[in-house]
Amino acid sequence: MSIYGQTFTVSTEGNPRDLEALAREISELLSTLASKTGIGDTARVALLACLHLADENRRMKGRLGGISQALASIELDAERDSQ
């Protein structure tokens, strides 16, 4: 697979197409960040991508936590209503 012009050999227990799709997404993110920032150093662009993905991960965890709390509240209400 290729990420941002670098070729990697990776094995997976999952679907190789899924891994290739992830590689394309990462490559696109790196290209977008490099274009938007004007940074040409691959390591710096990769670091920005890591920060971007970590931020996205944190936001998604927050959203999931909110959804989980809302679901728990709904389940509790449903349980009370059924009694």
C-alpha positions, 0 to 999 in steps of 0.5 A: 500500500502507499501512503503519501508517496511511501510504499509499505508492506502491511499484513492484516487479519481483516479485509485488505481493502479496508486497510487500503481504504484507510491508507487512502484516507490518511494519504489524502489527509496528509496531502490536504494538510501539506497543501493548506499549511505549506509545510513540505517536511513529511514528518511535520505533516505527519505530526499535524495529521496525528494531532488532527486525528487525536482531536477527532478521536477525542471529539467522537469519544465525547459524542459517544459518551453523550449518546451513551448517557442519553440512551441510558436515560431513555432505558431508565425511563422505559424501565420505570414506565414498564413497572 
